[in-house]
Amino acid sequence: MTLPRWVIAMAAIGAAFVLLPLVAMVLRVNWAEFVPLISSESSVAALLLSLRTSLAATVLCVIFGVPMALVLARTDFWGQKVLRSLVLLPLVLPPVVGGIALLYTFGRRGLLGQTFELLGIEIAFSTTAVVIAQTFVALPFLVLSLEGALRTVGSRYEAVGATLGASPTTVLRRITLPLVLPAMLSGAVLSFARALGEFGATLTFAGSLQGTTRTLPLEIYLQRETDPDTAVALSLVLVIVAVIIVSLAHRTGEPSRRRARALS
């Protein structure tokens, strides 16, 4: 297919709109001090905390997101469209609003926070709060990716398996999940990337305590006021990690797309 030149021109402008700020940031990096800037104690602590909490959030996204995607893609019930809209709401909801909602749910005076406090469990402004905030904003990425893949591959093979006497669990384990495994991995990678970059909900619900809740985005925000060179260097590190993650998501999702084309 030959595209009109104006389409190519608009695409080039859009690409420049995304790339130029990244180029400007690279040009601003103090390369002579780059390694010391990103290897300070606070920077390393923030990076390691971000990696740990993002990994934990991704695991939770898989545990809860896979069943949610299966229900949305393989069942039909009243209010399904409303439920889908609510599940995907964090995609468009301002992260600060999400943080406030979590605070009024799990905070000391929140909907569930008082019950947890009676049990001696404090969630708000803890590392657990960081994981919850990251899971809240990242979960829709896995649900959306996996639901789309499930609808694309269809349910023909699942129906055949059920006809041959396989139980629903066996069909799920032997047929459904293997068919959409690349899409599930892709969604998990995207969820990890979203969790790694989360800022607003984390700051509102978990605060910014060094070594406990201060993730890399929060560290960048704080350094921006006191040490711009460190902020730019850490921003570049986050960009590099994000590019790697997005590339992995694309590579893991490609087999699923090829399989869908073959099945169609």
VEXDREN-2710 file (C-alpha; in Angstrom, 1 decimal):
% VEXDREN-2710
k/r/px/py/pz
1/MET/0.0/0.0/0.0
2/THR/1.3/3.4/-1.0
3/LEU/0.5/6.1/1.6
4/PRO/-0.2/9.8/0.6
5/ARG/2.8/12.1/1.2
6/TRP/0.8/14.2/3.6
7/VAL/0.3/11.2/5.9
8/ILE/4.0/10.5/5.9
9/ALA/4.7/14.2/6.6
10/MET/2.3/14.2/9.6
11/ALA/3.8/11.0/10.9
12/ALA/7.3/12.6/10.7
13/ILE/6.0/15.6/12.7
14/GLY/4.5/13.3/15.3
15/ALA/7.7/11.4/15.6
16/ALA/9.7/14.6/16.0
17/PHE/7.3/15.7/18.7
18/VAL/8.2/12.6/20.7
19/LEU/11.9/12.4/19.9
20/LEU/13.0/16.0/20.2
21/PRO/12.4/16.3/23.9
22/LEU/14.4/13.1/24.4
23/VAL/17.2/14.5/22.3
24/ALA/17.1/17.7/24.3
25/MET/17.4/15.7/27.5
26/VAL/20.4/13.7/26.2
27/LEU/22.1/16.9/25.3
28/ARG/21.6/18.3/28.8
29/VAL/23.2/15.3/30.5
30/ASN/26.4/15.9/32.4
31/TRP/28.3/13.0/30.8
32/ALA/31.5/13.7/32.8
33/GLU/29.7/13.0/36.0
34/PHE/27.0/10.6/34.7
35/VAL/28.1/7.5/36.6
36/PRO/28.6/9.3/40.0
37/LEU/25.2/11.0/39.6
38/ILE/23.3/7.8/39.1
39/SER/25.2/5.7/41.6
40/SER/24.6/7.9/44.7
41/GLU/23.1/6.1/47.7
42/SER/19.7/7.7/47.3
43/SER/19.5/7.1/43.6
44/VAL/20.5/3.4/43.9
45/ALA/18.0/2.9/46.7
46/ALA/15.2/4.5/44.7
47/LEU/16.0/2.4/41.6
48/LEU/16.1/-0.9/43.6
49/LEU/12.9/0.0/45.4
50/SER/11.2/0.8/42.1
51/LEU/12.3/-2.5/40.6
52/ARG/11.2/-4.5/43.6
53/THR/7.8/-2.9/43.9
54/SER/7.2/-2.9/40.1
55/LEU/7.9/-6.6/40.0
56/ALA/5.5/-7.3/42.9
57/ALA/2.9/-5.1/41.2
58/THR/3.3/-7.0/38.0
59/VAL/2.8/-10.4/39.8
60/LEU/-0.4/-9.0/41.3
61/CYS/-1.5/-7.8/37.8
62/VAL/-1.1/-11.3/36.4
63/ILE/-2.8/-12.9/39.4
64/PHE/-5.9/-10.7/39.1
65/GLY/-5.7/-9.4/35.6
66/VAL/-5.8/-12.8/33.8
67/PRO/-9.1/-13.9/35.5
68/MET/-10.5/-10.5/34.8
69/ALA/-9.6/-10.6/31.1
70/LEU/-11.0/-14.2/30.8
71/VAL/-14.3/-13.1/32.4
72/LEU/-14.6/-10.1/30.1
73/ALA/-13.7/-12.0/27.0
74/ARG/-15.4/-15.4/27.6
75/THR/-18.6/-14.5/29.4
76/ASP/-21.7/-12.4/28.8
77/PHE/-23.6/-10.9/31.6
78/TRP/-25.6/-7.8/32.5
79/GLY/-23.4/-4.8/33.2
80/GLN/-20.4/-6.2/31.5
81/LYS/-19.7/-3.0/29.5
82/VAL/-19.9/-1.0/32.7
83/LEU/-17.5/-3.4/34.5
84/ARG/-15.1/-3.1/31.6
85/SER/-15.2/0.7/31.7
86/LEU/-14.5/0.6/35.5
87/VAL/-11.6/-1.8/35.1
88/LEU/-10.0/0.4/32.4
89/LEU/-10.8/3.6/34.3
90/PRO/-7.2/4.0/35.7
91/LEU/-6.0/4.4/32.2
92/VAL/-7.7/7.8/31.9
93/LEU/-8.0/8.7/35.6
94/PRO/-5.4/11.3/36.9
95/PRO/-3.0/9.3/39.0
96/VAL/-3.4/11.8/41.9
97/VAL/-7.2/11.0/41.9
98/GLY/-6.3/7.3/42.0
99/GLY/-4.0/7.9/45.0
100/ILE/-6.7/9.8/46.8
101/ALA/-9.2/7.0/46.2
102/LEU/-6.7/4.4/47.5
103/LEU/-6.0/6.6/50.6
104/TYR/-9.7/6.7/51.4
105/THR/-9.8/3.0/51.0
106/PHE/-6.7/1.8/52.8
107/GLY/-5.8/4.8/54.9
108/ARG/-6.2/4.9/58.7
109/ARG/-9.7/6.4/58.3
110/GLY/-10.5/4.7/55.0
111/LEU/-13.1/2.2/54.1
112/LEU/-10.9/-0.8/54.9
113/GLY/-8.1/1.0/56.7
114/GLN/-9.8/1.0/60.1
115/THR/-10.3/-2.8/59.9
116/PHE/-6.6/-3.3/59.0
117/GLU/-5.6/-0.9/61.8
118/LEU/-7.5/-3.1/64.3
119/LEU/-5.4/-6.0/63.1
120/GLY/-2.2/-4.0/63.5
121/ILE/-1.7/-3.6/59.8
122/GLU/-0.8/-0.1/58.4
123/ILE/-0.9/0.1/54.6
124/ALA/-0.8/3.8/53.7
125/PHE/2.7/5.4/53.5
126/SER/4.5/2.0/53.4
127/THR/6.1/-0.1/50.7
128/THR/2.9/-2.1/50.5
129/ALA/1.1/1.1/49.6
130/VAL/3.6/1.6/46.7
131/VAL/2.8/-1.8/45.4
132/ILE/-0.9/-1.2/45.6
133/ALA/-0.7/2.1/43.9
134/GLN/1.4/0.6/41.1
135/THR/-1.0/-2.3/40.7
136/PHE/-4.0/0.0/40.5
137/VAL/-2.6/2.0/37.6
138/ALA/-0.9/-0.9/35.8
139/LEU/-3.6/-3.6/36.0
140/PRO/-5.7/-2.2/33.0
141/PHE/-2.7/-2.7/30.6
142/LEU/-2.6/-6.4/31.2
143/VAL/-6.4/-6.8/31.1
144/LEU/-6.7/-4.8/27.9
145/SER/-3.9/-6.7/26.1
146/LEU/-5.1/-10.1/27.2
147/GLU/-8.8/-9.5/26.5
148/GLY/-8.0/-8.3/23.0
149/ALA/-5.9/-11.4/22.3
150/LEU/-8.6/-13.7/23.7
151/ARG/-11.2/-12.2/21.4
152/THR/-8.8/-12.4/18.4
153/VAL/-8.0/-16.1/18.8
154/GLY/-11.7/-17.0/19.3
155/SER/-13.0/-19.9/21.2
156/ARG/-13.1/-22.7/18.5
157/TYR/-10.3/-24.8/20.0
158/GLU/-11.7/-24.4/23.5
159/ALA/-15.1/-25.7/22.3
160/VAL/-13.4/-28.7/20.7
161/GLY/-11.6/-29.4/23.9
162/ALA/-14.8/-29.2/25.9
163/THR/-16.5/-31.5/23.4
164/LEU/-13.8/-34.1/23.9
165/GLY/-14.5/-34.1/27.6
166/ALA/-11.9/-31.8/29.0
167/SER/-12.9/-29.9/32.2
168/PRO/-13.1/-26.1/32.1
169/THR/-9.8/-26.0/34.1
170/THR/-8.1/-28.3/31.7
171/VAL/-9.3/-26.3/28.7
172/LEU/-8.0/-23.2/30.4
173/ARG/-4.6/-24.7/31.3
174/ARG/-4.0/-26.7/28.1
175/ILE/-5.7/-24.6/25.4
176/THR/-6.6/-21.1/26.3
177/LEU/-3.5/-19.9/28.2
178/PRO/-1.0/-21.4/25.7
179/LEU/-2.8/-19.7/22.9
180/VAL/-2.6/-16.2/24.5
181/LEU/0.7/-16.7/26.4
182/PRO/2.7/-14.2/24.2
183/ALA/-0.1/-11.6/24.7
184/MET/-0.1/-12.2/28.5
185/LEU/3.7/-11.8/28.6
186/SER/3.4/-8.6/26.6
187/GLY/0.7/-7.2/28.9
188/ALA/2.8/-8.1/31.9
189/VAL/5.8/-6.3/30.5
190/LEU/3.7/-3.2/29.8
191/SER/2.3/-3.4/33.3
192/PHE/5.8/-3.5/34.7
193/ALA/6.7/-0.4/32.7
194/ARG/3.7/1.5/33.8
195/ALA/4.3/0.5/37.4
196/LEU/8.0/1.6/37.1
197/GLY/7.0/5.0/36.0
198/GLU/4.1/5.6/38.4
199/PHE/4.3/8.9/40.3
200/GLY/1.1/10.6/41.2
201/ALA/-0.8/7.8/42.9
202/THR/2.4/6.7/44.7
203/LEU/3.2/10.2/46.1
204/THR/-0.4/10.7/47.3
205/PHE/-1.0/7.3/48.8
206/ALA/2.5/6.2/49.9
207/GLY/4.4/9.5/50.3
208/SER/8.1/9.9/49.7
209/LEU/10.1/8.2/52.4
210/GLN/13.7/7.3/51.4
211/GLY/14.3/3.6/51.3
212/THR/10.6/2.9/52.0
213/THR/8.3/4.6/49.4
214/ARG/10.6/6.9/47.4
215/THR/10.7/5.3/44.0
216/LEU/12.8/6.5/41.1
217/PRO/10.2/8.9/39.7
218/LEU/9.9/10.5/43.1
219/GLU/13.6/10.7/43.5
220/ILE/13.8/12.5/40.1
221/TYR/11.1/15.0/41.1
222/LEU/13.0/15.8/44.4
223/GLN/16.4/16.1/42.7
224/ARG/14.9/18.4/40.1
225/GLU/14.7/21.2/42.7
226/THR/18.1/20.6/44.3
227/ASP/20.4/18.9/41.8
228/PRO/19.2/19.2/38.1
229/ASP/22.1/17.3/36.8
230/THR/21.1/14.2/38.9
231/ALA/17.5/14.6/37.9
232/VAL/18.4/14.6/34.2
233/ALA/20.8/11.6/34.6
234/LEU/18.2/9.6/36.4
235/SER/15.5/10.6/33.9
236/LEU/17.8/9.2/31.1
237/VAL/18.2/5.9/33.0
238/LEU/14.4/5.6/33.3
239/VAL/14.0/6.4/29.6
240/ILE/16.5/3.7/28.7
241/VAL/14.8/1.1/30.9
242/ALA/11.4/2.1/29.4
243/VAL/12.7/1.7/25.9
244/ILE/14.1/-1.8/26.7
245/ILE/10.8/-2.8/28.3
246/VAL/8.6/-1.5/25.4
247/SER/10.9/-3.4/23.0
248/LEU/10.5/-6.6/25.0
249/ALA/6.7/-6.1/25.0
250/HIS/6.7/-5.8/21.2
251/ARG/8.9/-8.9/20.7
252/THR/6.8/-11.0/23.1
253/GLY/3.5/-9.8/21.5
254/GLU/4.6/-10.6/17.9
255/PRO/4.1/-14.4/18.2
256/SER/0.5/-13.8/19.4
257/ARG/-0.2/-11.6/16.4
258/ARG/1.3/-14.1/14.0
259/ARG/-0.8/-16.9/15.6
260/ALA/-3.9/-14.8/15.3
261/ARG/-3.3/-14.2/11.6
262/ALA/-2.8/-17.9/11.1
263/LEU/-6.0/-18.8/12.9
264/SER/-8.0/-16.3/10.9
END
